[in-house]
Amino acid sequence: MPDPKPPAPGSEAPLLRAVQGAEKSFLSGRRDREQDLESAVRIFLEILRGFEELDFSGPCVTVFGSARFSDGHPYYETAKELGQRLAEEGFAVMTGGGPGVMEAANRGAREAGGVSIGCNIQLPKEQVPNPYLDKFVEFEHFFVRKLMLVKYSSAFVVMPGGFGTLDEAFEVVTLVQTEKLESFPIVAMGGSFWNELREFITDTMLAAGTISEADLDVMQLADDVETAIKIIRQSTNSR
C-alpha cells in the first residue's frame, strides 16, 4: 500500500503538496481572486493525481457504508462477504478506504485474491486508511473523492451508514435519474435499515410529486449478498 503520509516539505512543488484544511478554506466564502485560482489549480492537480493513481483494468464496483461498524458486526460481515463474492466474479472493489464497512469490503476482496482500492479523505477523526488496500489515494476535497468513487465503477452497493453514505448514495441516484450517469445498478443492502427511508421516499416525496414512479426503481434492495451479485451481474452482462 502506498505511504499515506503527505510528502516531506520541499520534496515537490508547493501546489502539489497536500494542504490540511484546503477544502474548508475554499468553502469559507468570498475570497481574493488569486486565492480561488490557486484553489482551482490544486483541485485540478488533485483530480489528475486520482486519474494517475487509479489506473487499473477490469470492471469495478464501489461499496459505500459507515466507518463505525467493527469486525464481527453483522454489517461488517455482510460487506466482507460481498467484497469476496465481487472479487470472485471478477470485479475490483472500490471503497472510501476507511474502516468499518469500507474495510470489510476491501478485506473480502483482497482475501479472495481480487483488486482492492481505496479513495480516502483527510478528516479530523475516523477516516484512517484500512490495511487491505492494493491501491490507495488520499484526497483533501470531498467532491474530488466522490468523483473518483463514481467515475471508475459500473455498479454501486450502499450499505448502512450515516450522512456521508447517504450523500454518496443520493448523488449517484441523482446522476442516474438526470441521465448524467449510465443506468448502472445501485443496490441497497442492510434489510430493515432502509425501511423508514424507503417509506419516506414513497409516502412523502412521491406523494408530493417531487419524484416520479420510475425513480423508485433507480435503487434496488437486496436482502443478501447473492441477490446483490445477481443484480450486478445481470446488468453488466447486458452491456
C-alpha angles and dihedrals in degrees: 000000000000116000106269093204118108115256117271115267111274094017093110142008114299095245090055094056120099110251118206111232095012094137093048090051092047091052096044094104134259112001138168114296090240091056091051092048090051089050090050090054091048091050091048091051091047090054091048090050090052091051091049097046096042095060106137138132132238134040121312137204122201118216119202123194149124125302090213103075113093132206109294096030112123092240091050091051092047092051091048091052090046092053090050094050093046090053091049089052090054100258126134111229119226125187139159086274097237135111129285118035090359092056091046094054092046091046093051091049095048095045088052091053096255133130114276119196132183132194102192129190130213107245134161091243144006099019108098119140115263120234096242101078128120092181123027134180125176118210133194098200120065094210092054090050091050090050090057094045089055103034099063101041134087095191138027132209119198115203123185113294148135136264093311093053092047090048091053094044096049092045090057091044090051092049091053093043092052092043093242087123130040113261092266117169116269111194124191115205129184104080114224093015088084099040099097093042090051089050091050091051092049103035098037112020098036092040090052091049096241091125133025131241090254091058089067089070096055091087118042126202123231123187095194142021096256091055090051091049091049092052092048095044094048091052097046093045090055093057 
